[in-house]
Amino acid sequence: MKAAVIDLGTNTFHLIIADLAKGGAVIYKTTVPVKLGEGRINDNMIIPEALERGLQALEAFAATIKTHEVDVVKATATSAVRSAANGEDFVHAARERAGIEIKVIDGDAEAGLIYKGVQATGLIDTTTLVMDIGGGSTEFIICSPQEVLWKKSYDIGAARLMQAYFKSDPISATERDAIYRHVEATTAELIAKCKVYKPAKLIGSAGAFESFAGMLMIQNNKPAKDIASGVIDYDQYLQLSARLIASTHEQRMQMDALPPVRVDMIVIAALLLNFVLEQTGIKVLNLSTNDLKMGVLAQLQEDYNLDSSL
């Protein structure tokens, strides 16, 4: 039984196809930098150009899904679509043009699926803070190896903060301070919960964290293509984040292992992560290459196993 999972993120659309009969083994995957949140995400609007890019990506996904003779398709949309006034128009157009039925999920469900994806890596071996930096929202999950202790989605995604505050090149101290104040005011509950549960480490879910890890691998003379879930050196990350925050757009364009779609948003991601590390005192960092889409796949695998045992 083959399953296709589509993750419609604010910056990128992802497609994975897996064989549930073989333990959910991934047999195809691709990522398209759609930039659905470009231009007016803080106005809760998907601009026509971004909407068209999204539909074209879904049409291409539909063709690939047909080629692979997939049995079940799960398409999940998150912050950019759920907050957009014309989000339902996009969902309708996707159904009409690509034949893909999109489920728009809320932030709580998004955080739960991210946890399920990260849990499958086996990295959660103590009380942990999982962080997923998206374009529209950022999710935080405090968890143990067995369960979620607390979770929340905040509308402080990299695209939102970039469009609101990031106007200089490189980013100015004034802009950095404004981002810090906004994030501090927004995440008061997160910081309070971390004081209660005292997570011993932070696991970053894919996205920007893959870029951080890939850049550090290049720095350490290792091929970035070999990136896998595992440890991110704390001190090396702090040095890298300082370099990213101080750099110009053109300098970042020349940096190895930094995808073009993240060239500017990586600065916001570094500021967000630095804030969390400073506020929580966490000094152990891990990367999970699993994220929401792998959580959806894990849920499908559970459902398949349940159905097949009847």
N, C-alpha and C positions, 0 to 999 in steps of 0.2 A: 504494500500500500504506500503510494507516494503522496507526500504533502508539500504544498508550497506555502511559505510564510512571507508575507510582504509587510515591511515596517515602513510606514510613511512618516519619516521624520521631518523636522522643520528645515534641515539642510540637505539631507540625503534620503533617498529611497533605497531600501535594501530588499533583495529577493534571495531566499534560500529555498532549495528543493531537497527534501530528505526522504529516505526510505524508512518508514516506520517499522516495517517488518525486519529491518536490520538494525534495530536499536536507535533509530533516528539518525543514521549516518547521512551526512550532507553530501549530495552528489552534484550540486550546482550552487553557485552563489555569485551575486554581482551587486554592485553599488553604483547608483547614479546621483551625481551632485545636482539635485533639482533646485535647491535654494528656494523652497516654497515660501519661506518667510521674508524674502527679499523686499526691501523698500518700505513696507507699511505694516509690519507685524504688530507694532505698538498701536496702530490704528485698527487692529483686529480686521485686517483685510488682506486677502490674497490678490496680488496685482495680476492683471490679465496675462502678462508674459510668464509669470511663475506658474499660474494655473495651467497654461498651455504646456509648459515644460513637464509638469507633473502628469498630465494626461498622456503626453507622448511617451513618457517613461513607462506608464502603466500599460499602454498599448504594446510596447516592446516586451514587457513582462508577460503579458497575456499570450503572445506568440511563443515565447520560450516555454511557458507552462503547457501549452498545447503540444509542443514538440515532445516534451517529457511525459506526456500522458498521465498527468497528475490526477489523483482521486479527490483530494480535498484542498481548498484554497482558503487561507486565513489572512485577510488584509486588515491591518490595524493602523489607525491614524491617531496622532497625539496632538501636541499643543497647537501647532499652526492651524490645523483644521478645526479643532474643537473650539478655539477662541475666535475664529474668523466669522464675520457676519455672513460671508458668502461660502462658508464651509460646506453647508448642505448642497449648494450649487455644484461644488467640486465633487462631492460624493455622488450626486445624481449623474453628472457628466461622466464620471468613471464607470458607472454602471452602463450607461448608454454607449460609450465609445469603446471601452475595453472589456466590458462584460465582467467587471470585478466589483464584488460587493464589499464595501468598506465598512468596518465597525469603528466608530469613533469612541475612544475610551477616555475616562476621566483620569485625573492625576493619581488618584489612589490606586486604581487598577493598573496604571502604568508602573507605579512603584512596585506593586506586587509581582508583576511579570518580570521586572528587572531582577528582583530578588530571586525568583525561580531560576532565571538564566544563570545568575552568578553562583547560586547554590550548587548548580550542576558541575561547577569546576572543582569543587572540593576545597576551595580556598578559605571558606568560612569555618575556621577551626577554633575561634574564640569569639567573644563579643566584638562585633565589627560594625563599622559605619560604611555602608555602600553608598557611593556617589555616582550619579549619572548626569553629566553635563550635556544637555541638549541645546538646540538652537532656541526653542521657545520656552522650555522649562528645565529645571534641574531637580532631580529626585534624590531624596535621602532616605535610606533605610537603616535603622539600627536593628541588628539581628544577632541571634546565636546560630550555631550550626543547625538547630532544629526548627527555629521559628522566627517570625518577625516580631520584634518588641515594640517598634514604632516606625511609622513611615509617613512621608509627606512629600508632595510635589509643590514647588514654588515657581512662580512665573519670573524666574531670573535666569533664563536661558542666555546663551552667548549672543545670539542674534538680537534679542530684545535689548540687552545691555549695550551692545555695540551700536545699534541704531540710536539709542537714547543718549549715550555719553561719549562715544569714541569718535572725536572729531579731528584730533591732531595727529601728526606723524613725526616722531613716535607719540604715543599717548602721553598726555601731560600729567603733571602731578595733580593739578586741579581735577582733571577727569578721573584719575585713579581714586582720589579722595571721595568724589561724588559717588562712584560705584561702591566703594567701601561702605559709605554711610547708608546707601540704599540697601545693600545686602545685609548689613548689620541690623537695620530696622526690620527687614523682612523676615529674617531667620531667627528671631529671638527664641521661638519655641524649640527649634533644632538645638541651639546652644544649651538651653535649659535641660533638654532631654539627654544630651551628651554628658552633662554633669551628673545626671542621675544614673545612667547606665554605664558610663565610663568605657566606651569602646577602646580596645587595645590597638586596633589598626584600622586603616582606611583602604577599601578596595574601590578602585576607579573602574567603572564599567565602560569598556571599549572607547569609541569616539576619540576625544581629545587625549585620553589616557594612553591610547595606542600610539598617538603621535608623540607624546612625551617619551614613552618607552622606546619607540623606534629611533628617535633622535639621540637618545642616550646610547642605544646600541651602536649607532654610527660613530658616536664619540668614542666608544670603547672598542672600535675596530671590529665590530660584529655586523653581519648583514641584517638590515632592518626587516628583510623578507622572512627572517626566521623568528619573528616576534611571536611570543606565546604568553599565556597567562603566567604570572609569577611576580617576583619582587621588583619594585622600582627603588633604586637607591635614593634614600631621603636627601642626603647632602648633595648628590649630583643633580637631583631634581631642583633643589633650591637654586643652584647655580644656573641651571638651564632656564628656569622661570625668570630669573633676574635678567638674563640675556634677551629673552623673548620680549619682556616688558620694555626694555630699553631700546629695542631695535626698531628700525623703520620698516615700512611695508616692503620696500625693495630688498632690504637685507633679509627679511624673512622669506621672500620669494626664492632666494638663493640657498636656503637651508635644506639640507638633505632630509628625507623622510617626513617632510611637512607637506601634506596634500594642499593643492591650491585652494580648495574650498574652506580650509581652516587657517589660511595664512593670517587673517586678521582676527578671527574669532579665538585663535589659540591664546592671544593676549588676554582676552576676557576670561578664558578658561583658567589660565595661570593665576589671575587675580582672585577668581572664585576659590580655587583650591588653596591658595596661600592664606586666604581669609579663614577657611575652615581649619586648616592646620594650626594657624595661630590661635584661634579661639578654643580649640579642643586640646591642644598640646600633643596630638598624635604624631608619632615619628616613624611609624611603620607603614609603608605604602606597598600595595599590590596592584597589579593590573589584572582585570578579568577581560579576556577577549569575548566572553559571552555577555550579551545584553538582552534587551527586550525581545528581539526576534527569537533568540534561543530560549527565552522563557516561554514564548508562545509554542515553540516546537516541543519543549519539555511537557507542556500541558497537553498538547496533542498526543504525545507519546503515552502519557498516563491514560488519556481517554481511550486510545487504541488498545492498550493492554487490558483495560477494564472491559471494553467491548468484546475483545477476542477471547476473554476467559469465560464469557457467558455460555 
